[in-house]
Amino acid sequence: MKKKIAIVTDTGFQKKEFERFFINNLCKEFDIFVFDFTKVTNPSLYKIVKKNQIKLRNFYKVNNFKNFENFFLNKKFFTTILNINNYELVVKINNFFKKNSVSVTLIQNHFVMPFKKTLFQKISSSIYTLLDKKRILLKIRYLSYKKKNTFHVTNAFVCGRKALNHSAIGRETKIIRSHSNEYDIHLRSKFNKQLVNIRKNDYAVFLDQYLPFHTDAKIFKKLNSKVSEEKYFPALNNFFSLFEKNTKKKIIIAAHPKSYYSNKDKNFWYGRSFYKNKTYELIRNSSYVLAHTSTAISYAVILKKPIIFLTSNEYIKSYDNFRVHGYADYFKQPLINIDELKEFKFNSKLTKIQKKVYKKYFDDYIKFPKSSMIELNKIFINHFKN
């Protein structure tokens, strides 16, 4: 009889989540049950994702927490994987699990690099927050959640040395050294096909974050978008034109996985080509990577590509203000404000990477030193199947 594993989510269960938790592979070894709270915690998101929900044989749309508790305990799951964003639900679930001694497993697909703000950045950030009621409310909710949430997971698949600092990891947590989702894709890269009509090293790739439209701001955090469509795209494309003129490299867009661009949206990019779900392949054959703070920066590190970081006046005033400055400082790479750019001149800094810095980031945030070289699903299955 197969062991039962539960996955509890409130972000919908679409293709991205299906692949993130390697469901095809896990279903061969375990009975997988998915409990989806999206309709309860985030009705706005549910309206967006419900058409593309991937439903397994044991897929349950949760409407009532009490019913969930009774059903969950009766199933006697071997372990549970959490994928929850709602602060209130996290506390509620964790208290329930703690009370009933439920085994919980953390799979670190990513671990976001923290950074220290300068005194000026701290003051500016505080001012921008005080001027935005939504950000004040989010800050209050987060501090309340942080105070109440003292739950530690049973098992943690960690993707780097710094990932050991995750708040859900305690003294009793079983640590399994592994790697991030980006390294998993790198391991599978030999099966990736070359993109047609794109010559190697003949272009730079921009890591789109779908900034004016991304659901993380409006739907998850209940905040305003980091940038506006009206200001962001003209300034960005102005930089692209200057970059192309001075480097003789065209720019290709790696569209964000959650984006919904259509052919008519080429107007956003002033006719430039864009590809969705091809980020690794685009970075692999590029000369440079242009980015804000995308997790896909890990691909640039793995493939040893120089990164040019971009910000804007709107971005600096947003809830994510100055994070891009932290990345640029860490990697010792150029940072360009696309709103303040008068001209762009190519220089040798654009072609260089700090090898020691890239190695440190790789060990701290991408792959735990001396961890297995096999895919994450195999590490997971090998750990639990016996």
C-alpha positions in Angstrom: 0.0 0.0 0.0 1.4 3.4 -1.0 2.1 6.1 1.6 -0.2 9.1 1.5 1.2 12.6 1.0 -0.9 15.8 1.2 -0.3 19.0 -0.5 -2.1 22.1 0.9 -2.2 25.2 -1.3 -4.0 28.5 -1.6 -2.5 29.6 -5.0 -4.5 27.4 -7.2 -3.1 24.2 -8.7 -2.1 24.9 -12.3 0.7 23.6 -14.5 3.3 25.5 -12.6 2.3 23.9 -9.2 1.9 20.6 -10.9 5.5 20.8 -12.1 6.9 22.4 -9.0 5.9 19.4 -6.9 6.8 16.9 -9.6 3.4 15.3 -9.3 3.8 12.9 -12.2 6.8 11.3 -10.5 5.4 11.4 -7.0 2.1 9.7 -8.1 4.2 6.6 -9.2 5.4 6.1 -5.6 2.8 7.7 -3.3 -0.9 8.5 -3.1 -1.1 12.3 -3.6 -3.9 14.4 -2.2 -4.3 18.1 -3.0 -6.3 20.4 -0.7 -6.9 23.8 -2.4 -8.0 26.7 -0.2 -7.8 29.3 -3.0 -11.6 30.0 -3.2 -11.7 30.7 0.6 -8.5 32.8 1.0 -8.4 34.5 -2.3 -11.6 34.7 -4.4 -10.0 37.1 -6.9 -7.2 34.7 -7.7 -9.7 31.8 -7.8 -11.6 33.5 -10.6 -8.3 33.7 -12.6 -7.0 30.2 -12.1 -10.1 28.0 -11.9 -10.2 27.5 -15.7 -6.7 26.2 -15.7 -6.9 24.1 -12.6 -5.2 20.7 -12.9 -7.4 18.2 -10.9 -6.0 15.0 -9.8 -8.1 12.0 -8.7 -7.6 13.1 -5.1 -8.1 16.9 -5.6 -10.3 18.7 -3.0 -11.5 22.2 -3.2 -11.8 23.3 0.5 -14.8 25.4 1.4 -14.8 24.9 5.2 -11.8 24.6 7.5 -13.6 22.3 10.0 -14.5 19.8 7.3 -10.9 19.9 6.2 -9.6 19.1 9.7 -11.8 16.0 10.1 -11.1 14.7 6.6 -7.4 15.4 6.9 -6.9 13.6 10.2 -8.9 10.5 9.0 -6.5 10.0 6.0 -3.4 9.6 8.3 -0.9 11.2 5.9 2.7 10.2 6.0 3.8 13.8 5.5 2.3 17.1 4.2 3.7 19.7 1.8 2.6 23.4 2.3 2.2 26.0 -0.4 0.3 28.8 1.4 0.6 32.6 1.0 -2.2 33.8 3.2 -0.8 34.8 6.6 -3.9 34.0 8.5 -4.3 30.6 7.0 -0.6 29.8 7.6 -1.1 30.4 11.3 -4.4 28.5 11.4 -2.9 25.5 9.5 0.3 25.5 11.6 -1.6 25.5 14.9 -3.7 22.6 13.7 -0.7 20.7 12.6 1.2 21.4 15.8 -1.8 20.3 17.9 -2.1 17.0 16.0 1.6 16.3 15.6 1.4 16.3 11.8 4.6 15.7 9.8 5.3 18.7 7.5 7.9 18.8 4.7 9.4 22.0 3.3 10.6 21.8 -0.3 12.6 24.9 -1.1 12.2 25.5 -4.8 13.8 28.9 -4.2 15.2 30.9 -1.3 15.1 34.7 -1.9 18.3 36.5 -1.0 17.8 39.0 1.9 19.7 42.3 1.8 20.5 45.1 4.1 19.3 48.6 3.2 21.5 51.6 3.7 20.4 54.3 6.1 19.1 56.4 3.2 17.2 53.4 1.8 15.6 52.7 5.2 14.4 56.2 5.6 13.1 56.4 2.1 11.4 53.1 2.4 9.7 54.1 5.7 8.4 57.4 4.0 7.1 55.5 1.0 5.3 53.0 3.3 3.7 55.7 5.4 2.3 57.4 2.3 0.6 54.1 1.3 -2.3 52.8 3.4 -2.2 49.4 1.7 1.5 48.9 2.6 0.9 49.9 6.3 -1.9 47.3 6.5 0.3 44.6 5.0 3.1 45.5 7.4 0.7 45.1 10.4 -0.6 41.8 9.1 3.0 40.5 8.5 4.2 41.5 12.0 1.2 39.8 13.6 1.8 36.7 11.6 5.5 36.6 12.5 4.7 36.9 16.2 2.1 34.1 16.1 3.9 31.7 13.7 6.4 29.6 15.6 5.8 26.3 13.8 8.8 24.3 12.6 8.7 21.7 9.8 9.6 18.0 10.3 11.7 17.8 7.1 13.3 20.4 4.9 14.8 20.0 1.5 17.2 23.0 1.5 18.6 24.6 -1.7 21.7 26.2 -0.3 23.6 27.2 2.8 21.7 30.4 3.5 18.4 28.5 3.0 19.1 27.0 6.5 18.0 30.3 7.9 14.4 29.7 6.8 12.0 30.6 9.7 10.2 27.2 9.4 13.5 25.3 10.1 14.1 24.4 13.8 16.6 22.4 15.8 14.5 19.2 15.3 14.0 19.6 11.6 15.6 16.9 9.4 17.7 18.6 6.8 18.0 17.1 3.3 20.6 18.8 1.2 19.3 19.5 -2.3 18.9 22.3 -4.8 16.5 24.9 -6.3 14.1 24.4 -9.1 16.4 26.4 -11.4 19.1 23.8 -10.9 16.6 21.0 -11.6 15.9 22.6 -15.0 19.6 22.9 -15.6 20.0 19.1 -14.9 17.3 18.4 -17.5 18.7 21.0 -20.0 20.3 18.3 -22.3 16.7 17.5 -23.3 15.9 21.1 -24.1 15.6 22.0 -27.8 17.5 24.9 -29.3 15.2 27.8 -30.2 15.0 28.2 -33.9 16.0 31.5 -35.6 18.0 32.6 -32.6 21.8 32.7 -33.1 24.0 32.0 -30.1 25.6 35.0 -28.4 23.8 37.3 -30.9 21.4 38.9 -28.3 20.8 39.9 -24.7 17.8 38.5 -22.8 15.5 40.6 -20.6 13.8 38.7 -17.7 10.3 40.0 -17.8 8.5 40.2 -14.5 5.1 41.2 -15.8 5.5 44.2 -13.4 2.5 46.3 -14.3 0.1 43.3 -14.3 1.6 40.7 -11.9 -0.9 39.0 -9.6 1.5 39.0 -6.6 0.9 42.7 -5.9 -2.8 43.2 -6.4 -4.1 39.7 -5.5 -1.7 38.2 -3.0 -0.4 41.3 -1.2 -3.4 43.6 -1.9 -1.0 46.3 -3.0 -0.6 48.6 -6.0 1.7 47.3 -8.8 5.3 48.2 -8.6 5.2 50.2 -11.9 2.6 51.6 -14.3 2.1 50.4 -17.8 2.1 54.0 -19.1 5.6 54.9 -17.7 7.3 51.5 -17.5 7.2 50.3 -21.1 8.3 53.5 -22.8 11.3 54.0 -20.5 12.3 50.3 -20.7 12.1 50.3 -24.5 14.1 53.5 -24.7 16.9 51.7 -22.7 16.6 48.7 -25.0 17.1 50.8 -28.1 20.2 52.5 -26.6 21.6 49.1 -25.5 21.0 47.6 -29.0 22.6 50.6 -30.7 25.8 50.5 -28.5 26.3 46.8 -28.2 25.1 45.6 -31.6 23.1 43.0 -29.8 19.3 42.7 -30.2 17.2 42.2 -27.1 14.8 39.3 -26.7 12.2 39.1 -24.0 11.9 36.0 -21.7 8.2 36.5 -20.8 7.2 35.8 -17.2 5.6 32.4 -16.7 2.4 34.0 -15.3 2.2 36.5 -18.1 -0.7 36.6 -20.6 0.8 38.5 -23.5 -0.8 38.0 -26.9 0.6 38.8 -30.4 -1.0 42.3 -30.1 1.1 42.8 -27.0 4.2 43.1 -29.1 3.4 46.8 -28.8 4.6 46.6 -25.2 8.0 45.6 -26.5 8.0 47.8 -29.6 7.9 44.8 -31.9 10.7 42.8 -30.1 10.4 39.0 -29.9 9.2 37.4 -26.7 9.0 33.8 -25.6 7.2 32.2 -22.7 8.5 29.2 -20.7 11.9 29.4 -22.6 13.9 31.4 -20.0 16.6 28.8 -19.5 17.2 28.3 -23.2 17.2 32.0 -23.9 19.8 32.7 -21.1 22.0 29.7 -22.1 22.7 31.2 -25.6 22.7 34.9 -24.7 25.6 37.3 -24.3 24.0 39.3 -21.4 21.1 39.1 -19.0 19.0 42.2 -18.1 16.9 41.9 -15.0 15.2 43.4 -12.0 15.0 40.8 -9.2 13.7 37.7 -10.9 14.4 34.2 -9.5 15.6 33.3 -13.0 18.8 35.2 -12.1 19.9 31.8 -10.8 20.1 30.6 -14.4 22.5 33.5 -15.2 24.6 32.4 -12.2 24.6 28.7 -13.2 25.4 29.5 -16.8 27.9 32.3 -15.8 26.3 35.1 -17.7 26.9 38.8 -16.9 23.8 40.5 -15.4 22.8 44.2 -15.8 20.3 45.2 -13.3 17.5 47.7 -14.1 15.3 49.9 -11.9 13.1 53.0 -12.3 11.7 55.8 -10.2 8.4 54.0 -9.8 10.1 50.8 -8.8 12.2 52.6 -6.1 9.0 53.9 -4.5 7.2 50.6 -4.6 6.8 48.0 -1.9 9.8 46.1 -3.3 12.0 49.3 -3.2 15.7 48.9 -3.3 15.8 45.1 -3.5 17.3 45.4 -7.0 20.0 47.7 -5.5 20.8 44.9 -3.1 21.2 42.4 -5.9 23.4 44.8 -7.9 25.6 45.4 -4.9 25.9 41.7 -4.1 26.9 40.7 -7.6 29.0 43.9 -8.2 27.2 44.4 -11.5 25.9 47.6 -13.1 22.5 49.1 -12.0 20.7 51.4 -14.4 17.7 53.6 -13.7 15.8 53.5 -17.0 14.0 56.8 -16.0 17.2 58.7 -15.5 19.1 57.4 -18.5 20.3 60.1 -20.9 22.7 57.9 -22.8 24.2 54.4 -22.7 27.8 53.6 -23.4 29.1 50.1 -23.7 32.1 49.3 -21.3 34.1 46.3 -20.1 32.1 46.0 -16.9 29.2 44.6 -19.0 31.2 41.6 -20.1 32.7 40.6 -16.7 31.4 38.5 -13.8 32.7 38.2 -10.3 33.5 34.4 -10.3 33.9 34.2 -6.5 30.6 36.0 -6.0 28.8 33.8 -8.4 30.2 30.7 -6.7 29.1 32.0 -3.3 25.6 32.7 -4.6 25.5 29.2 -6.2 26.4 27.5 -2.9 24.2 29.8 -0.7 21.0 29.9 -2.8 21.0 27.4 -5.7 22.7 24.1 -4.7 23.8 23.0 -1.3 27.6 22.0 -1.5 28.1 18.3 -2.0 24.4 17.6 -2.4 23.2 15.0 -4.9 23.5 15.6 -8.6 20.2 14.0 -9.4 16.8 15.7 -9.9 14.9 16.9 -6.8 12.0 14.5 -7.3 14.4 11.6 -7.1 16.0 13.0 -3.9 12.6 13.4 -2.4 11.4 9.9 -3.5 14.7 8.2 -2.3 14.4 9.9 1.1 10.7 8.9 1.7 10.0 5.7 -0.2 11.7 3.4 2.4 
